[in-house]
Amino acid sequence: MTDLPLSDELYAHVRTLLRERLGLHFPAQRRADLARALTAVAQEHHYADLGLLYLALIAGGPIWDTAARCLTIGETYFFRNGAQFAALRERILPDLLARRAGVRSLRLWSAGCATGEEPYSLAMTLADSLPADTGWQISVLGTDLNLDFLSRARQASYGQWSFRETTESQRERFFTPEGARWSLRPEIRRTVIFSRLNLAADEYPALINGTTAIDLIFCRNVLIYFDEATTRGVAERLYASLAPGGWLVVGHAEPNVEIFRQFETVNAPGTILYRKPPNAPMFVTTALPSAPTVASPITPSQWITPTPLHEVRKTVSVSEPVAPASPPAPASTDLLIAARAAANAGNWQRAAEFTDRALVADPMRASAHFLRGQVYDHVGQIDAALDAYRRSLYLDPTFVMGALAMADTWRQGGMTVEARRGYRSALKLLAPLAPAELVPESDGTSVAELRTYILAQLRLLGG
C-alpha cells in the first residue's frame, strides 16, 4: 500500500488535531508513521486523499474510532517487565494490604490496557496473593482508547505470543486450552471491567468511570506517545485519581521523575515506583494545563485533490449570523455547558459559579443539581454532594446518574448498606431502557455499559 501524500502544511494541522483530540504526539521523525496510519484510515473510509480525511476528522464521529485503532500500538503480553511485578508482590501489595485491612478492598487500574494482558496480570497476581476465602473485594479497571483492543480484551482469548513471560504453571492455573489459543478462567475475567477512556482528555478522576480513590495504577508505555504538556496533565490527573498512599507504576521509557514530582519516589530492584503521600487529602483540585489550540484551518483548495461535483456526497450550507440588538441573558443550558467545561479544565471554583447561576435561572433542573453535586464531591464536601444528588432525584425520579452518584459516594465512604441500596435503585431505573440507549448526563455511556458497571460494584460489595 502506497502512502497518500502528506504535505508540510497538512501535516502540521493533522498533528495539532491529533494532539488536541487524542493527546498523540507525532514529531518530524514519526511523520512517515503518521502518513502510513492516516492512509489506512482514509482507505477504510473511502477518502481519496488526506485532505478530505482531515475535514472528516474535524467533523468528528465514528471515524475517530478507526483513527484510534490505526494510530495506537497494542504490543503487550502477560506479566510484562518481571521486575515491576516482583515489586508489586514484594513492595506494593504488602503496603496496600496492611493499610486497607480495615475495609478489605482494593481498586486497581490499568490505564492504556491494550488487549487486556496487563489488567489480567494484575488480577492473577492478586489471586495468588489473596486466596478466595479471605473476604477481600478486588476490582481491576482496564481502560484504553482503542475499541478494537477493548473488544479483544473482553474476549480474553490469547495466543502463544502473549505468554512469553508466563510460567507454565501460571498458564495452566489460570487458562483453559482452546485449540491453538488459551481462554482465561471466568473467576479472573469477572474481576476486570473494561471501558473506553482517553487519558489525554479531562475525563478523570470521575465517579462515573470508576477512576477515583484508586489504590494502584499501572500506566506503562503510554506517556511516551504524548508531548510534555499532555504528559504533565495526565500525571496530575493520575495523582488526583489515587487514594492517599496509592501507587503509580510507569514504564522504564516514560519521562523523568520531574514529571512525577508530586509523588514520593520509591526505589525497588530493577524499577522506580511512585507513591501518593499517605497524608495527602482524599480529594485534590488539580491545576491542569489548557488544551492546545488547534491551528486555524488552511484553505482546503491548497491541499485537497479536487473532487467532481457529482461525487460529493453531501454539502453543508452555513448562513451568516445576525447579531441581536442586545445580548440575552445566558440560559440554564448554556451555563451548564460552561460549568462542565470549567470542571473538565480542573477549575472547580468556576464550575461551581456557573452551576449556581444555572440553578438560579432554573432551580428545577435535575441535571444542574447533579453537576453541583459532582463539584461538591470533587472538593471533598461529601454531605453537600449527597444533598445535591438527592435533589436531582427528587426533581426527576428517573434520573439514573443521581442514584448512581449517591451509591458511588456511599461506597467510597465505607457505607456498604447504603451503597448496595443505591446501586439497586439505579438498576431499577435502567430496567425499562434499551441496552444501546445512552444514559443522560453520563458522557455517552450506554445502558448496557452502566448496568455492567453497577453489577460489578454489587458483586464487590457482596450484593
Backbone hydrogen bonds, N-H to C=O, Kabsch-Sander energy under -0.5 kcal/mol:
donor,donor_aa,acceptor,acceptor_aa,energy
11,Y,7,S,-2.9
12,A,8,D,-2.0
13,H,9,E,-1.7
14,V,10,L,-3.0
15,R,11,Y,-2.5
16,T,12,A,-1.7
17,L,13,H,-2.3
18,L,14,V,-2.6
19,R,15,R,-1.9
20,E,16,T,-2.2
21,R,17,L,-2.7
22,L,18,L,-2.3
23,G,18,L,-1.0
23,G,19,R,-0.5
24,L,18,L,-1.1
25,H,225,Y,-3.0
26,F,24,L,-0.5
30,R,27,P,-2.2
31,R,28,A,-1.7
34,L,30,R,-2.1
35,A,31,R,-2.6
36,R,32,A,-2.2
37,A,33,D,-2.3
38,L,34,L,-2.9
39,T,35,A,-2.1
40,A,36,R,-1.6
41,V,37,A,-2.0
42,A,38,L,-2.9
43,Q,39,T,-2.5
44,E,40,A,-1.9
45,H,41,V,-1.7
46,H,43,Q,-0.8
47,Y,42,A,-2.9
53,L,49,D,-1.4
54,Y,50,L,-2.2
55,L,51,G,-1.8
56,A,52,L,-2.0
57,L,53,L,-2.4
58,I,54,Y,-2.2
59,A,55,L,-1.8
60,G,56,A,-1.1
64,W,61,G,-2.0
65,D,62,P,-1.6
66,T,62,P,-1.1
67,A,63,I,-2.3
68,A,64,W,-2.6
69,R,65,D,-1.8
70,C,66,T,-2.4
71,L,67,A,-2.1
72,T,68,A,-1.2
76,T,74,G,-0.6
78,F,162,S,-2.5
80,R,77,Y,-1.1
84,Q,81,N,-0.9
85,F,81,N,-1.4
86,A,82,G,-2.3
87,A,83,A,-2.1
88,L,84,Q,-1.9
89,R,85,F,-2.1
90,E,86,A,-2.8
91,R,87,A,-2.4
92,I,87,A,-2.4
93,L,88,L,-2.9
95,D,91,R,-1.1
96,L,92,I,-2.6
97,L,93,L,-3.2
98,A,94,P,-1.6
99,R,95,D,-2.2
100,R,96,L,-2.5
101,A,98,A,-0.6
103,V,100,R,-0.5
104,R,100,R,-2.6
105,S,100,R,-0.6
106,L,137,Q,-2.5
108,L,139,S,-2.7
109,W,216,L,-2.4
110,S,141,L,-3.5
111,A,109,W,-0.8
111,A,218,F,-2.5
112,G,110,S,-0.7
112,G,143,T,-2.1
113,C,110,S,-0.5
113,C,143,T,-2.8
116,G,113,C,-2.0
118,E,113,C,-0.6
120,Y,116,G,-2.1
121,S,117,E,-1.9
122,L,118,E,-2.1
123,A,119,P,-2.3
124,M,120,Y,-2.5
125,T,121,S,-2.3
126,L,122,L,-2.3
127,A,123,A,-2.1
128,D,124,M,-1.9
129,S,125,T,-1.8
130,L,126,L,-2.8
134,T,131,P,-1.8
135,G,132,A,-0.7
137,Q,104,R,-2.4
138,I,136,W,-0.6
139,S,106,L,-1.8
140,V,191,T,-2.3
141,L,108,L,-2.8
142,G,193,I,-3.1
143,T,110,S,-2.3
144,D,195,S,-1.1
147,L,145,L,-0.7
150,L,146,N,-2.0
151,S,147,L,-2.2
152,R,148,D,-2.0
153,A,149,F,-2.4
154,R,150,L,-2.2
155,Q,151,S,-1.3
156,A,152,R,-1.2
157,S,152,R,-0.6
158,Y,182,W,-2.8
162,S,159,G,-1.4
163,F,160,Q,-1.9
164,R,161,W,-0.9
166,T,163,F,-1.8
171,R,167,T,-2.2
172,E,168,E,-2.4
173,R,169,S,-1.9
174,F,170,Q,-2.3
175,F,171,R,-1.8
176,T,183,S,-2.9
178,E,181,R,-3.4
181,R,178,E,-1.8
182,W,158,Y,-2.7
183,S,176,T,-3.0
184,L,156,A,-2.4
185,R,174,F,-2.7
188,I,185,R,-1.2
189,R,185,R,-2.0
190,R,186,P,-2.5
191,T,188,I,-1.1
192,V,188,I,-0.6
192,V,189,R,-1.2
193,I,140,V,-2.7
195,S,142,G,-2.1
197,L,144,D,-1.4
199,L,197,L,-0.8
201,A,198,N,-1.7
203,E,201,A,-1.7
210,G,207,L,-1.4
211,T,206,A,-1.9
214,I,241,S,-2.7
215,D,107,R,-2.7
216,L,107,R,-1.3
217,I,247,W,-2.6
218,F,109,W,-2.8
219,C,217,I,-0.6
219,C,249,V,-3.0
225,Y,222,V,-1.9
226,F,223,L,-1.8
231,T,227,D,-2.6
232,R,228,E,-2.5
233,G,229,A,-1.8
234,V,230,T,-2.5
235,A,231,T,-2.6
236,E,232,R,-2.1
237,R,233,G,-2.1
238,L,234,V,-2.7
239,Y,235,A,-2.1
240,A,236,E,-2.2
241,S,237,R,-1.6
242,L,238,L,-1.1
242,L,239,Y,-0.7
243,A,214,I,-3.0
245,G,276,K,-0.9
246,G,243,A,-2.7
247,W,215,D,-2.4
248,L,274,Y,-3.4
249,V,217,I,-2.8
251,G,219,C,-0.6
254,E,251,G,-1.5
259,I,256,N,-1.7
260,F,257,V,-1.0
261,R,258,E,-1.3
263,F,260,F,-1.9
264,E,275,R,-3.8
266,V,264,E,-0.5
266,V,273,L,-2.8
268,A,271,T,-2.3
271,T,268,A,-2.3
273,L,266,V,-3.1
274,Y,248,L,-2.1
275,R,264,E,-2.5
276,K,246,G,-3.1
280,A,277,P,-2.1
286,T,284,V,-0.7
288,L,286,T,-1.0
288,L,345,A,-0.7
302,Q,299,T,-2.3
303,W,300,P,-1.9
304,I,300,P,-1.8
311,E,308,P,-1.8
312,V,308,P,-0.5
312,V,309,L,-1.3
313,R,311,E,-0.5
318,V,316,V,-0.5
323,A,321,P,-0.6
335,L,331,A,-2.3
336,L,332,S,-2.2
337,I,333,T,-2.1
338,A,334,D,-2.2
339,A,335,L,-2.2
340,R,336,L,-2.6
341,A,337,I,-2.1
342,A,338,A,-2.2
343,A,339,A,-2.5
344,N,340,R,-2.7
345,A,341,A,-1.3
346,G,343,A,-1.6
347,N,342,A,-2.5
348,W,346,G,-1.3
351,A,347,N,-2.1
352,A,348,W,-2.3
353,E,349,Q,-2.0
354,F,350,R,-2.4
355,T,351,A,-2.4
356,D,352,A,-2.6
357,R,353,E,-2.1
358,A,354,F,-2.2
359,L,355,T,-2.2
360,V,356,D,-1.8
361,A,357,R,-2.1
362,D,358,A,-2.3
365,R,362,D,-1.5
366,A,364,M,-0.8
368,A,365,R,-0.6
369,H,365,R,-1.4
370,F,366,A,-2.2
371,L,367,S,-2.3
372,R,368,A,-2.3
373,G,369,H,-2.2
374,Q,370,F,-1.9
375,V,371,L,-2.0
376,Y,372,R,-2.5
377,D,373,G,-2.8
378,H,374,Q,-2.3
379,V,375,V,-1.7
380,G,377,D,-1.3
381,Q,376,Y,-2.4
382,I,380,G,-1.4
385,A,381,Q,-2.1
386,L,382,I,-2.6
387,D,383,D,-2.1
388,A,384,A,-2.2
389,Y,385,A,-2.5
390,R,386,L,-2.3
391,R,387,D,-2.1
392,S,388,A,-2.0
393,L,389,Y,-1.8
394,Y,390,R,-2.3
395,L,391,R,-2.5
396,D,392,S,-1.7
399,F,396,D,-2.4
400,V,398,T,-1.2
402,G,399,F,-0.6
403,A,399,F,-1.3
404,L,400,V,-2.5
405,A,401,M,-2.6
406,M,402,G,-1.9
407,A,403,A,-2.0
408,D,404,L,-2.7
409,T,405,A,-2.3
410,W,406,M,-2.6
411,R,407,A,-2.6
412,Q,408,D,-2.4
413,G,409,T,-1.4
414,G,411,R,-1.8
415,M,410,W,-2.6
416,T,414,G,-1.5
419,A,415,M,-2.4
420,R,416,T,-2.7
421,R,417,V,-2.0
422,G,418,E,-2.5
423,Y,419,A,-2.6
424,R,420,R,-2.4
425,S,421,R,-2.0
426,A,422,G,-2.2
427,L,423,Y,-2.2
428,K,424,R,-2.1
429,L,425,S,-1.9
430,L,426,A,-1.6
431,A,427,L,-1.3
433,L,430,L,-2.0
437,E,434,A,-1.4
439,V,445,T,-2.8
442,S,439,V,-1.5
447,V,437,E,-2.2
448,A,435,P,-2.6
450,L,446,S,-2.4
451,R,447,V,-2.6
452,T,448,A,-2.2
453,Y,449,E,-2.0
454,I,450,L,-2.5
455,L,451,R,-2.7
456,A,452,T,-1.9
457,Q,453,Y,-2.1
458,L,454,I,-2.4
459,R,455,L,-2.3
460,L,456,A,-2.1
461,L,457,Q,-1.7
462,G,459,R,-1.4
463,G,458,L,-3.8
